[in-house]
Structure formats: structure tokens, C-alpha cells
Amino acid sequence: MTPEGETARLLLRPLALADAAQFQQLFPRWEVVRYLLDIVPWPYPADGALRFIRDAALPAVARGDAWHWTLRLKNQPEQIIGHLDLRRGREDNRGFWIGLPWQNRGLMSEACLWSNDFWFDELGFKTMRVSKAAANAASRRISEKLGMRLVCTIEKNYVSGRLPTEIWEITADEWRSWKAAHL
Ligand SMILES: CC(C)(COP(=O)(O)OP(=O)(O)OC[C@H]1O[C@@H](n2cnc3c(N)ncnc32)[C@H](O)[C@@H]1OP(=O)(O)O)[C@@H](O)C(=O)NCCC(=O)NCCS
């Protein structure tokens, strides 16, 4: 069960099949996909968003293995601006992207503050781990800014090729301490 979420500027709505058309309009941009894992097909097919939502995301949600949201601005709730998901597993518990017109406004950091609370307080996980291409400066900055620790560097295959990859981690206790110090 994926609940709705709300931050100062954003609504997080559970991903639905009806979101496929807007998802398809925003997502297939090189700047959005280049540092995503090479499970993302590229060039992106015309039904890529529909297949992702119908065949991967919603079944994972139904199994209780993942939680997926579209991001929307509160003052324009009909427009999808990005996507965030949380997943069970040891190494890659969160994924996100935001459409080019809305990048670098602090919006994904804001969404992650909410989703970290959901992960630790509602779902009750003890640790969150995320992985990202070391070259992905914006994503890296979000981990750094929100109190995560760099655990190790490995390599993974991305849409743009095989790249050094950082694993970042934060525990529930560290998250609560970070919030007490920063919010
Ligand atoms: C990663 C992504 C979701 C960030 O979303 P966003 O809403 O732009 O992020 P925010 O504005 O909350 O924070 C980005 C931070 O990175 C910084 N940043 C952005 N580009 C940067 C760059 N080239 N070098 C250094 N820092 C950079 C910003 O200044 C900001 O930090 P600050 O708040 O300290 O100023 C967005 O860039 C994106 O969709 N990228 C493509 C998809 C992707 O790579 N997803 C992540 C896969 S791990």
C-alpha cells in the first residue's frame, strides 16, 4: 500500500497506469537517463513508460516489494514532474528522477526528506542504502546533504556505459540524529 505524501511544495501520489502518458513525455531525455542503470531501454520505446508501470512498478508494489510515487507541484497537481520509488533489498533502496524544467530547485531533496521518514518511521527499516554513478553530481549531493555515509565504490552498467558507482548508507538512528540537528 503506497500512501499519498505531502511536503511544503510537493504532492507525492501513488504511481498509476494512468500516469504513463505524462511519464513518457518527460522521462526519455539523455540528461535524465544517462546515469540510470542499463535496465532502462535506450532508445526509449514509445510504450516504455506504460510497460515500466504496468509490468515492473505496479507488480512490485502489489507484492509489497516497492513503493512508487509521481511528484507534482501543489500549485499544479495535474502535471507530473518526476518519480521516486523505494525498494526492499540490500543495496538500492531508492530511485528518483525529475523532469529537466524542475531540476535544481531543491525539489528532490524535499521529496527525499519525506520518503526517508516514510522508510524509517512508517515502514520501519533500520538502514537505507542507495547506489549512484560517482559522476552523478546532483544525486551524490542529495545523499551527502541528507546525512548519508559513503560506504564503498564499485562499478555498474548504466545507460551511458560502465561507471564507478558509489554506495551510500544511513541508519534509522543516523537519520533521526541528522533531522534533530538540521530541521
Ligand atoms: C538527481 C536529480 C533527481 C536531482 O533532482 P533535483 O530536484 O534537481 O535535486 P535538488 O535540487 O534537490 O538537489 C540537487 C543538488 O545537487 C547540486 N547539483 C546539481 N548539479 C550539480 C553539479 N553538476 N555539480 C555539483 N552539484 C550539483 C545542486 O546544487 C543541489 O545541491 P544544493 O542543494 O546543495 O545546492 C535530478 O538531477 C535528475 O533527475 N537527474 C537525472 C536522473 C538521475 O540521475 N537520478 C538519480 C539516479 S541515482
The ligand as an ORCA input file, in Angstrom:
! r2SCAN-3c Opt
* xyz 0 1
  C      19.306     13.669     -9.401
  C      18.061     14.549     -9.529
  C      16.820     13.739     -9.227
  C      18.169     15.712     -8.531
  O      16.926     16.401     -8.501
  P      16.842     17.943     -8.139
  O      15.438     18.247     -7.740
  O      17.448     18.732     -9.212
  O      17.787     17.970     -6.846
  P      17.909     19.120     -5.750
  O      17.711     20.443     -6.409
  O      17.047     18.774     -4.587
  O      19.423     18.937     -5.251
  C      20.455     18.852     -6.182
  C      21.751     19.268     -5.523
  O      22.823     18.939     -6.412
  C      23.535     20.106     -6.716
  N      23.991     19.957     -8.091
  C      23.258     19.891     -9.209
  N      24.059     19.744    -10.275
  C      25.325     19.732     -9.794
  C      26.587     19.616    -10.409
  N      26.725     19.469    -11.725
  N      27.683     19.620     -9.614
  C      27.573     19.751     -8.270
  N      26.375     19.863     -7.636
  C      25.277     19.855     -8.401
  C      22.558     21.229     -6.526
  O      23.222     22.465     -6.341
  C      21.830     20.751     -5.277
  O      22.634     20.907     -4.146
  P      22.423     22.134     -3.112
  O      21.014     22.000     -2.609
  O      23.449     21.920     -2.086
  O      22.588     23.397     -3.907
  C      17.968     15.157    -10.962
  O      19.170     15.794    -11.268
  C      17.657     14.097    -12.004
  O      16.512     13.783    -12.248
  N      18.709     13.536    -12.655
  C      18.504     12.533    -13.672
  C      18.033     11.188    -13.085
  C      19.043     10.639    -12.099
  O      20.229     10.716    -12.310
  N      18.521     10.085    -10.998
  C      19.345      9.566     -9.921
  C      19.886      8.241    -10.208
  S      20.893      7.690     -8.828
*
